[in-house]
Amino acid sequence: MWALLVLIGAASVSAHLQDLSFDAQKVFRVIPQNDEQVEILNFLASIMEVDFWQPDSVTLVRPKMQVDFRIEAEKSFDVEDLLKESGMEYQVLIDNLQAALDAQFDSNAHAASHSYEKYNNWDTIAAWTADIAAKNPDLVSRSVIGETYERRPMYLLKIGKSGPNKKAIFMDCGFHAREWISPAFCQWFVKEAVETYGKDTVMTTLLDKMDFYVLPVLNIDGYIYTWTNDRMWRKTRSKNANSICIGTDLNRNFDAGWCTAGASQSPCAATYCGSAPESEKETKALADFIREHLSTIKAYLTIHSYSQLLLFPYSYTYKLPPDYQELKSIARAASKELASLHNTKYTYGPGAATIYPAAGGSDDWAYDQGIKYAFTFELRDTGRHGFLLPESQIKPTCEETLLAVKYIANYVLEHLY
């Protein structure tokens, strides 16, 4: 077996220099049964480029855990042979990544410009933020909270009827560039707020009594890069000192157990924590805004994909938060609310214990700033499409997620502190 591994490793260097094509790339799901099988995955990751989809890094892999990873086309048969030889349970989730990539765009919505049922590129989203604010001046305003590494303005939408002493909920999307369903949800939420205000009693009450800050895309540079260069890109596009590797994982860059469990100090790793907490301009802009509005922001919601999870602190430690019982009961009820529409099952719980430890995350940071109601959504699916969720699933995904978000928001409104 080890001879086979060495052979695989030798061929991997040249492959990386070729043009990026996802043709015949495969996504495997394995369930290592013991430490020896975990070790095989570790060795595999050390000798070739393995893109871990779930969990985010090979360092987080444990026996009996479901592991999804992507392999370059010319390695996939060797990897399959290796998995067979090691006796590891596996299945091929995606047989040809390029085909899955093309199949994302299956929406029947005809739109030359912005559409809520299609994936929109950044220019389209940026124009939409201006447009929705201009058309709904009594409900929506747009501001700029900072700029990205590549000097792009970071647009924030504030939604709500103007009134005195209003509390707020902060929601962001697009932390990880390849998680396209995430920004789609932020856009959907704004649309629903605007269209159902005055018609839906819950939404109307929420917007009369609270404000929502919605950041449609945090990692704008990375998101653009997934449209132009590499659909599978995750991190920011900042340059790292003394390294040819680009980017930092924004969700490992916050000052919450920074760069401990589940984060990497290697600039080449997908989970690179950055050179320091808030080293990324995007992280700092978000953190500065929340710090400036700490007296009013009472809930923090961050939208990711995939896995169908509703998580709350902590992820950087197995220690349970002081508000554990309350957060758990909210997550349980919100998951039930979400499932009521399309029967989509979510798992909920504190991050570290529910999936794996991950330090430097925004929800843990927000919670430690005193924002009691801090939640992370991992939207559809559970791996069949992974990061390439088809456009035909945008509407049902957003509809069900909206139910959970409205439940949480309404709970916050009734339990202001």
C-alpha positions as CSV (number, residue, x, y, z in Angstrom):
1,M,0.0,0.0,0.0
2,W,2.8,2.5,0.9
3,A,4.4,1.9,-2.4
4,L,1.2,2.9,-4.1
5,L,1.1,6.1,-2.0
6,V,4.6,7.1,-2.9
7,L,3.8,6.6,-6.6
8,I,0.7,8.8,-6.2
9,G,2.8,11.5,-4.5
10,A,5.5,11.7,-7.2
11,A,3.0,12.6,-9.9
12,S,1.2,15.4,-7.9
13,V,3.6,18.3,-8.2
14,S,3.4,18.9,-12.0
15,A,-0.4,18.5,-12.0
16,H,-0.8,21.7,-9.9
17,L,0.8,23.9,-12.6
18,Q,-1.6,22.9,-15.3
19,D,-4.7,25.0,-16.2
20,L,-7.5,24.7,-13.8
21,S,-10.1,22.3,-15.0
22,F,-12.5,20.3,-12.8
23,D,-13.1,17.7,-15.6
24,A,-13.1,14.2,-14.1
25,Q,-12.2,15.4,-10.6
26,K,-14.0,13.4,-8.0
27,V,-15.5,14.0,-4.6
28,F,-15.2,11.0,-2.3
29,R,-16.9,10.3,1.0
30,V,-15.1,8.0,3.4
31,I,-15.7,6.9,6.9
32,P,-12.4,5.8,8.5
33,Q,-13.1,3.2,11.1
34,N,-9.9,3.4,13.2
35,D,-6.8,5.4,13.8
36,E,-4.9,3.5,11.1
37,Q,-7.4,4.5,8.4
38,V,-7.3,8.1,9.7
39,E,-3.5,7.9,9.3
40,I,-3.9,6.8,5.7
41,L,-6.0,10.0,5.0
42,N,-3.3,12.1,6.8
43,F,-0.6,10.6,4.6
44,L,-2.7,11.1,1.5
45,A,-3.1,14.8,2.4
46,S,0.7,15.1,3.0
47,I,1.7,13.8,-0.5
48,M,-0.9,15.4,-2.7
49,E,-3.4,18.2,-3.0
50,V,-6.5,17.0,-1.2
51,D,-9.4,19.6,-0.9
52,F,-11.3,18.7,2.3
53,W,-14.9,19.7,2.0
54,Q,-16.1,18.2,5.3
55,P,-14.4,18.6,7.8
56,D,-12.3,21.6,6.6
57,S,-9.0,20.0,7.3
58,V,-7.4,16.6,7.6
59,T,-6.3,17.5,11.1
60,L,-9.9,17.3,12.2
61,V,-10.6,13.8,10.9
62,R,-11.5,11.2,13.6
63,P,-12.5,7.6,13.4
64,K,-16.2,7.0,12.5
65,M,-16.4,10.6,11.1
66,Q,-17.9,11.2,7.6
67,V,-15.2,12.8,5.5
68,D,-15.8,14.4,2.1
69,F,-12.8,15.4,-0.1
70,R,-12.0,16.4,-3.6
71,I,-9.2,14.9,-5.7
72,E,-7.6,15.9,-9.0
73,A,-8.6,13.9,-12.0
74,E,-5.3,12.1,-12.6
75,K,-5.1,10.9,-9.0
76,S,-8.7,9.7,-8.5
77,F,-8.2,6.1,-9.7
78,D,-5.1,5.7,-7.6
79,V,-6.9,7.1,-4.6
80,E,-9.8,4.8,-5.2
81,D,-7.4,1.8,-5.4
82,L,-5.9,2.9,-2.1
83,L,-9.3,3.2,-0.4
84,K,-10.2,-0.3,-1.6
85,E,-6.9,-1.7,-0.5
86,S,-7.1,-0.2,3.0
87,G,-10.7,-1.6,3.4
88,M,-12.0,1.9,4.1
89,E,-15.7,2.4,3.5
90,Y,-16.2,5.0,0.7
91,Q,-18.5,6.3,-2.0
92,V,-18.1,8.6,-4.9
93,L,-20.3,11.6,-4.1
94,I,-19.5,13.5,-7.3
95,D,-18.1,11.5,-10.3
96,N,-17.2,14.5,-12.5
97,L,-16.9,17.9,-10.7
98,Q,-17.0,19.9,-14.0
99,A,-20.4,18.3,-14.8
100,A,-21.7,19.1,-11.3
101,L,-20.4,22.6,-11.7
102,D,-22.2,23.1,-15.0
103,A,-25.3,21.5,-13.5
104,Q,-25.5,24.2,-10.8
105,F,-27.0,26.6,-13.3
106,D,-30.2,24.7,-13.8
107,S,-32.6,27.5,-12.9
108,N,-35.5,28.2,-15.3
109,A,-35.6,31.8,-14.1
110,H,-34.9,34.0,-17.1
111,A,-32.9,37.0,-15.9
112,A,-30.5,39.2,-17.7
113,S,-29.7,40.9,-14.5
114,H,-30.3,40.1,-10.8
115,S,-32.5,37.1,-9.8
116,Y,-33.3,35.7,-6.4
117,E,-33.4,32.2,-7.9
118,K,-30.0,32.3,-9.6
119,Y,-26.5,32.7,-8.3
120,N,-25.5,36.3,-8.9
121,N,-21.9,37.5,-9.5
122,W,-20.6,40.3,-7.3
123,D,-21.2,43.2,-9.7
124,T,-24.8,42.1,-9.9
125,I,-25.1,41.9,-6.1
126,A,-23.4,45.3,-5.6
127,A,-25.9,46.9,-8.1
128,W,-28.8,45.2,-6.3
129,T,-27.8,46.6,-2.9
130,A,-28.0,50.1,-4.4
131,D,-31.2,49.3,-6.2
132,I,-33.1,47.8,-3.3
133,A,-32.2,50.7,-1.0
134,A,-33.2,53.3,-3.7
135,K,-36.6,51.6,-4.2
136,N,-37.4,51.1,-0.5
137,P,-36.0,54.2,1.2
138,D,-38.4,53.9,4.2
139,L,-37.2,50.4,4.9
140,V,-33.7,49.9,3.5
141,S,-30.5,52.0,3.7
142,R,-27.0,51.1,2.4
143,S,-23.7,52.0,3.9
144,V,-20.0,51.0,3.4
145,I,-18.3,49.5,6.5
146,G,-14.9,49.1,5.0
147,E,-13.0,47.8,2.0
148,T,-11.5,44.5,1.1
149,Y,-7.9,43.6,0.5
150,E,-8.4,44.3,-3.2
151,R,-10.0,47.7,-2.3
152,R,-13.6,46.9,-3.0
153,P,-16.3,48.6,-0.9
154,M,-18.1,46.3,1.7
155,Y,-21.8,47.2,1.5
156,L,-24.1,46.7,4.4
157,L,-27.8,47.0,4.3
158,K,-29.8,48.2,7.2
159,I,-33.5,47.0,7.2
160,G,-36.2,48.3,9.5
161,K,-38.6,51.2,10.1
162,S,-36.9,54.2,11.6
163,G,-37.7,54.5,15.3
164,P,-36.0,55.4,18.6
165,N,-33.8,53.1,20.6
166,K,-34.2,50.1,18.3
167,K,-32.2,46.9,19.0
168,A,-30.7,45.0,16.1
169,I,-29.7,41.7,14.6
170,F,-26.6,41.3,12.5
171,M,-26.5,38.8,9.8
172,D,-23.7,38.0,7.3
173,C,-23.2,35.8,4.3
174,G,-20.3,34.8,2.1
175,F,-17.5,34.2,4.6
176,H,-16.2,31.3,2.5
177,A,-16.0,32.2,-1.2
178,R,-17.3,28.8,-2.6
179,E,-20.4,28.6,-0.4
180,W,-22.6,30.3,-3.0
181,I,-25.9,29.4,-1.4
182,S,-25.0,31.7,1.5
183,P,-25.1,35.1,-0.3
184,A,-28.2,33.9,-2.1
185,F,-29.9,33.6,1.3
186,C,-28.9,37.1,2.4
187,Q,-30.4,38.5,-0.8
188,W,-33.5,36.4,-0.3
189,F,-33.9,37.6,3.3
190,V,-33.8,41.3,2.2
191,K,-36.4,40.6,-0.6
192,E,-38.7,38.9,1.8
193,A,-38.4,41.7,4.4
194,V,-39.3,44.3,1.8
195,E,-42.0,42.3,0.0
196,T,-43.8,41.0,3.1
197,Y,-43.6,44.1,5.3
198,G,-47.2,45.2,6.0
199,K,-48.5,41.8,4.9
200,D,-46.8,39.2,7.2
201,T,-47.5,40.0,10.8
202,V,-44.3,38.5,12.2
203,M,-42.0,40.3,9.7
204,T,-43.9,43.6,10.1
205,T,-43.5,43.5,13.9
206,L,-39.8,42.6,13.6
207,L,-39.1,45.5,11.2
208,D,-41.2,47.9,13.3
209,K,-39.4,47.0,16.5
210,M,-35.9,45.9,15.4
211,D,-33.3,46.6,12.7
212,F,-31.5,44.0,10.7
213,Y,-28.0,44.6,9.5
214,V,-27.3,42.4,6.5
215,L,-23.9,42.0,5.0
216,P,-24.6,40.1,1.7
217,V,-21.0,39.1,1.0
218,L,-18.1,39.4,3.5
219,N,-15.4,37.7,1.4
220,I,-16.0,39.7,-1.8
221,D,-12.5,39.2,-3.3
222,G,-12.7,35.5,-2.8
223,Y,-16.3,35.3,-4.1
224,I,-15.3,37.1,-7.4
225,Y,-12.4,34.7,-7.7
226,T,-14.8,31.8,-7.6
227,W,-16.6,33.3,-10.6
228,T,-13.4,34.1,-12.6
229,N,-10.7,31.6,-11.7
230,D,-11.4,28.9,-9.3
231,R,-15.0,27.8,-8.2
232,M,-13.5,25.9,-5.3
233,W,-11.7,28.9,-3.7
234,R,-12.4,29.4,0.0
235,K,-10.2,32.0,1.6
236,T,-9.6,35.7,1.1
237,R,-7.2,36.9,-1.7
238,S,-4.6,38.7,0.5
239,K,-0.9,38.1,0.1
240,N,0.9,36.3,2.9
241,A,4.4,37.4,4.0
242,N,7.2,34.9,3.0
243,S,4.7,32.6,1.3
244,I,3.5,32.1,-2.3
245,C,0.2,30.9,-0.9
246,I,-2.7,33.4,-1.0
247,G,-5.4,34.1,1.5
248,T,-6.7,33.6,5.0
249,D,-9.7,31.8,6.3
250,L,-11.9,34.6,7.6
251,N,-13.7,32.2,10.0
252,R,-10.4,31.4,11.7
253,N,-9.3,35.1,11.9
254,F,-11.4,36.3,14.9
255,D,-10.0,36.8,18.4
256,A,-11.8,33.8,19.9
257,G,-9.3,31.1,20.9
258,W,-7.4,32.4,17.8
259,C,-5.3,29.8,16.0
260,T,-5.7,27.0,18.5
261,A,-7.9,23.9,17.7
262,G,-9.0,23.4,14.1
263,A,-7.0,26.3,12.6
264,S,-3.7,26.2,10.8
265,Q,-0.6,28.4,11.1
266,S,0.3,27.4,7.5
267,P,-0.6,30.1,4.9
268,C,-1.1,27.3,2.4
269,A,-3.8,25.6,4.5
270,A,-7.5,26.1,3.8
271,T,-8.0,26.9,7.5
272,Y,-5.1,29.4,7.8
273,C,-5.8,31.7,10.8
274,G,-3.9,34.7,9.4
275,S,-0.8,36.4,10.8
276,A,-2.8,37.8,13.8
277,P,-6.4,38.1,15.0
278,E,-8.2,40.5,12.6
279,S,-5.2,40.6,10.3
280,E,-7.7,40.6,7.4
281,K,-9.3,43.9,6.4
282,E,-12.7,42.1,6.0
283,T,-12.5,40.6,9.6
284,K,-11.5,44.0,11.0
285,A,-14.3,45.9,9.2
286,L,-16.9,43.4,10.5
287,A,-15.5,43.4,14.0
288,D,-15.2,47.1,14.2
289,F,-18.8,47.6,13.1
290,I,-20.1,45.2,15.7
291,R,-18.0,46.7,18.4
292,E,-19.3,50.2,17.6
293,H,-22.9,48.9,17.8
294,L,-22.6,46.5,20.7
295,S,-25.1,48.3,22.8
296,T,-27.8,47.6,20.2
297,I,-26.9,44.3,18.5
298,K,-28.6,41.5,20.4
299,A,-28.1,38.6,18.0
300,Y,-25.5,37.5,15.5
301,L,-26.3,35.1,12.6
302,T,-23.7,33.9,10.2
303,I,-24.7,31.8,7.1
304,H,-22.5,29.1,5.7
305,S,-22.8,25.8,3.8
306,Y,-23.0,22.9,3.7
307,S,-24.2,20.2,6.2
308,Q,-27.6,21.3,7.5
309,L,-26.5,22.3,10.9
310,L,-27.5,25.0,13.3
311,L,-24.6,25.7,15.6
312,F,-24.0,27.9,18.6
313,P,-20.9,28.6,20.8
314,Y,-18.5,27.3,21.5
315,S,-16.4,26.0,18.6
316,Y,-12.9,26.9,20.0
317,T,-13.5,24.9,23.2
318,Y,-15.6,22.0,24.3
319,K,-16.6,24.1,27.3
320,L,-20.3,24.9,27.1
321,P,-21.4,28.5,27.2
322,P,-23.2,29.9,30.2
323,D,-26.4,30.3,28.1
324,Y,-26.2,26.7,26.8
325,Q,-29.7,25.5,27.8
326,E,-31.4,28.6,26.3
327,L,-29.3,28.5,23.0
328,K,-30.0,24.8,22.7
329,S,-33.8,25.2,23.1
330,I,-33.8,28.1,20.5
331,A,-31.8,25.9,18.1
332,R,-34.1,23.0,18.6
333,A,-37.2,25.1,18.0
334,A,-35.7,26.9,15.0
335,S,-34.6,23.6,13.4
336,K,-38.1,22.2,13.9
337,E,-39.5,25.4,12.3
338,L,-37.1,25.0,9.3
339,A,-38.1,21.3,8.8
340,S,-41.8,22.2,8.8
341,L,-41.7,23.3,5.2
342,H,-39.7,20.8,3.2
343,N,-38.9,18.3,5.9
344,T,-35.2,19.2,5.7
345,K,-33.5,17.8,8.8
346,Y,-30.9,19.9,10.7
347,T,-28.6,18.8,13.4
348,Y,-28.1,21.4,16.2
349,G,-25.7,22.0,19.1
350,P,-22.5,23.7,20.2
351,G,-19.9,23.8,17.4
352,A,-17.0,21.8,18.9
353,A,-19.1,19.0,20.3
354,T,-21.5,18.8,17.3
355,I,-19.0,18.8,14.5
356,Y,-15.4,19.5,15.4
357,P,-13.3,22.2,17.1
358,A,-12.6,25.3,15.1
359,A,-11.0,28.3,16.7
360,G,-11.2,31.9,15.6
361,G,-14.9,31.8,14.4
362,S,-17.1,34.9,14.3
363,D,-20.0,33.4,16.3
364,D,-17.8,32.6,19.3
365,W,-16.2,36.0,19.0
366,A,-19.6,37.7,18.9
367,Y,-20.8,35.7,21.9
368,D,-17.7,36.6,23.9
369,Q,-18.4,40.3,23.0
370,G,-21.7,39.9,24.9
371,I,-24.0,39.1,22.0
372,K,-26.0,36.2,23.7
373,Y,-27.8,35.0,20.7
374,A,-25.1,33.9,18.3
375,F,-25.8,31.2,15.7
376,T,-24.1,29.7,12.6
377,F,-26.3,28.1,9.9
378,E,-24.8,25.5,7.6
379,L,-27.3,25.4,4.8
380,R,-28.1,22.6,2.3
381,D,-27.2,19.9,1.5
382,T,-25.5,17.1,3.3
383,G,-23.0,16.4,0.6
384,R,-24.8,15.1,-2.5
385,H,-24.0,18.4,-4.2
386,G,-21.8,19.9,-1.5
387,F,-20.7,23.4,-2.5
388,L,-22.3,23.1,-5.9
389,L,-25.9,23.2,-4.8
390,P,-28.1,23.6,-8.0
391,E,-29.9,26.9,-8.5
392,S,-33.2,25.0,-8.5
393,Q,-32.6,24.5,-4.7
394,I,-32.1,28.2,-3.9
395,K,-35.8,28.9,-3.4
396,P,-36.6,25.9,-1.1
397,T,-33.4,26.4,0.8
398,C,-34.1,30.1,1.4
399,E,-37.7,29.6,2.2
400,E,-37.0,27.1,4.9
401,T,-34.0,29.0,6.3
402,L,-36.2,32.1,6.5
403,L,-38.6,30.3,8.8
404,A,-35.7,29.5,11.2
405,V,-34.3,33.1,11.1
406,K,-37.7,34.6,11.7
407,Y,-38.2,32.3,14.7
408,I,-34.8,33.3,16.2
409,A,-35.5,37.0,15.5
410,N,-38.9,36.9,17.1
411,Y,-37.5,35.0,20.1
412,V,-34.8,37.7,20.5
413,L,-37.4,40.5,20.3
414,E,-39.4,38.8,23.1
415,H,-36.3,38.2,25.2
416,L,-34.3,41.5,24.9
417,Y,-31.6,41.9,27.5
